[in-house]
Amino acid sequence: MDLLGSILGSMQKPPSVGDAERKKVKEQKELFEKQQEKEKQKLNSFREKMQKQIHEFIKDSSRQKYQFKPMDKVLRAIVHEVADVAGLTSFSFGHEEEDRYVMLWKKEFAPTDDELLAYRRGEVWDPEKAKELAKQKELDAQSEASHLKRKHEEVAPSSNYREKYKHLIGEEAAKDAAKSTIANKSYGFVPSHNKRDQRTIEQVLADSRAKKKLKTEGESAVDPPEGAAADPDTSQ
């Protein structure tokens, strides 16, 4: 016998699974499959029940919305799915895993934002109360607009100053005093006719050179050349 065979022969064999263990595993598997099948049948039965309830709700022309009892997440998902297929609007309200429930609306009676907000806050929606609140909001808005209008009228001058001081300034005084400023790109935003110096750039440069030349000539005429002797006195 070689070395490898000797080592393998000395090792203990793994424990064998007896018939009792195999039977137990098989029973557990069958039980799990039965539970799954039972859960599947339960969900199918619930789906059929929801389809029937929703169909009756659609046929009843006197009802606009329908509220289900609280249920878990899986069942709510089925209700939403059936409602969507039936062409209804559905929303869930309440606290998760506590009292969460589903509400359905027919498409022509879809809920408003105010109604959804009331259900999310756990309040009971009252259409008549909602109309009163909407009317009150409209009245408040009109009152606020009227208040702003009166405030604006109070700020505006009550009389025209031109008419009031017509005997002092005349009718055309304001017009004559006003000047329309037209932007001139060559001189920025100040019009050229408003400037004190009306000369062009070329005239300014020429005048500057002429002044400089006159100044230079005047200085040379007054001061004698450097190193030149003064005229002798003829009386000596």
Long-range contacts (C-beta under 8 A, 24 or more apart in sequence): 43-74, 43-78, 46-75, 46-78, 47-78, 47-82, 50-78, 50-79, 50-82, 51-82, 54-82, 54-83, 54-86, 54-88, 54-104, 55-86, 57-104, 58-86, 58-88, 58-106, 64-105, 64-106, 64-109, 65-103, 65-104, 65-105, 65-106, 65-109, 65-111, 66-103, 66-104, 67-101, 67-102, 67-103, 67-104, 68-101, 68-102, 68-103, 68-104, 69-101, 70-94, 70-98, 70-99, 70-100, 70-101, 71-100, 71-101, 71-102, 72-97, 73-97, 73-100, 76-100, 76-101, 76-102, 79-104, 91-116, 91-119, 93-119, 93-120, 93-122, 94-122
